[in-house]
Amino acid sequence: MTAFADLTPLDILKLRARLLRSIRRFFEERGFMEVEAPNIVPSPGLDLHLSAFEVNDPRGARVGWLATSPEYQMKRLLVSGAERIFQVAKSYRADEKSALHEREFTMLEWYRAHATSESIMGDTEDLIQHLTEKGDYPLFRGVKGPWPRYAVEDVLREHGGVELDALTGDDEAFFRIWVDQVQPRLGSDGPVFVTDWPASMASLARLKPNGMADRFEAFLKGIELCNGFGELTDADEQRQRLLRDQADRRATGKPVYPVDERFLQALEEGMPESGGNALGVDRLLMLLVGADSIQAVMPFPEDRL
Amino acid sequence: MADTSDIKKGFKMLIDGVPYAVVEHQFVKPGKGQAFIRTRIKNMMTGAVIDRTFRSGEKLEKADTEERTMQYLYPEGDSRVFMDTRSYEQLTLTNEQLGENVNYLLDGTECDIMLFEGRPIGVTPPTFVELRVTETEPGFKGDTSSNTTKPATLETGLQVNVPLFVNAGDKVKIDTRTGDYVERVKG
């Protein structure tokens, strides 16, 4: 692998094309079908800390929002019988800008029906193996699955010196310690999974028997690479959580997006036990080539448009 | 009222009554989590730099600070009188407020003076000033080595170490960031 500083914009463009091609080959070889969820959606997701672009028609009437992820529609495809699906989706988050964030970015999202979060973590390890085995990518040298798995509780204690119990109900205090002390230290020697998140931090994940959310994230060099779930399939529980998310948004003065009724209807029809993952393609390319921002590996980040 | 979206390099805010200037800032947002702005900020009174993480959207109080270019005019007792080069307004700073910088002031020297709520809290002299040597041991003719130095007193009273070839009456360039001799200059 050529040092990042020696790569031309054309080299990076070719590496991006090769990455996308390798991702597609990986999933197709494993029986996944590529799908296309829409970019304009009736509800962009209700997570308290996501902000979406509203889309209006030329007369100013609202059409919907730009999707913050293709999650609702992909889950509806699971209900309709598609068992292994993936998508490389442009996704949009209205107020995220940094070296690791663009308001328009590329997300790889995939789902398996009749599968657990453990099998999705396995997919993630295999995918990275597949993408890196033929080249020399310094940050991925010697990386082999299975990657270490740590519970949130353990990394919080180890790096933050705090017991998770002491932060119950105070997500802001949790995230303050998380961003300052914990996350920067995750994955310093190669990718790791962090599992067992507080239930309040995963509105679309099922709960594990231990009461924690069946959610995992992978980190490399302190950078969050993906977020996956063992999916929540209970329609009533999902509705309760979305209503609670709406209430939280209202209470904090954020726009209150609608509940996606067709998504809930699909859960009522019966969604198979499933696992899914969303992985930032721009961040992955940045880590592969050793760049220090996602803008450096995007042909048209906002600042160069 | 400002908020975290106003943060950029050099943004000045008030924390517990003390003005701080932003040195570095970074947007951080964990997945599914609260966004923060991680900053390094400099206490404008003491110069101390600290790390501080703000919740994205947090309200901030802008510090009422202003930097003005002022020309040094003359001494007055234990103080020095400056004049704003635009408004011609005069400002008196005590030698104590000026600290080391008192050693770099010649008639007409232009300094950047930081005012906080109208009171001067910081003085930045030009990075280099040229001062005449008033007193030093006579130099050795032909010795142009700058490895060996000797003490010298400059016209402002500043004490510096200069190379042996520098004589009383010579003009020397001083780096005001370090207080060190840089070179001998003509004139």
Chai-1 contact restraints between the chains, C-beta under 6 A:
chainA,res_idxA,chainB,res_idxB,connection_type,confidence,min_distance_angstrom,max_distance_angstrom,comment,restraint_id
A,H49,B,G33,contact,1.0,0.0,6.0,A-B,restraint_1
A,H49,B,Q34,contact,1.0,0.0,6.0,A-B,restraint_2
A,E96,B,K29,contact,1.0,0.0,6.0,A-B,restraint_3
A,S98,B,F27,contact,1.0,0.0,6.0,A-B,restraint_4
A,E172,B,Q34,contact,1.0,0.0,6.0,A-B,restraint_5
A,F175,B,P30,contact,1.0,0.0,6.0,A-B,restraint_6
A,F175,B,G33,contact,1.0,0.0,6.0,A-B,restraint_7
A,F175,B,Q34,contact,1.0,0.0,6.0,A-B,restraint_8
A,W178,B,P30,contact,1.0,0.0,6.0,A-B,restraint_9
A,V179,B,V28,contact,1.0,0.0,6.0,A-B,restraint_10
A,V179,B,P30,contact,1.0,0.0,6.0,A-B,restraint_11
A,V179,B,F36,contact,1.0,0.0,6.0,A-B,restraint_12
A,D180,B,T53,contact,1.0,0.0,6.0,A-B,restraint_13
A,M201,B,K32,contact,1.0,0.0,6.0,A-B,restraint_14
A,E217,B,G31,contact,1.0,0.0,6.0,A-B,restraint_15
A,E224,B,G31,contact,1.0,0.0,6.0,A-B,restraint_16
A,N227,B,G31,contact,1.0,0.0,6.0,A-B,restraint_17
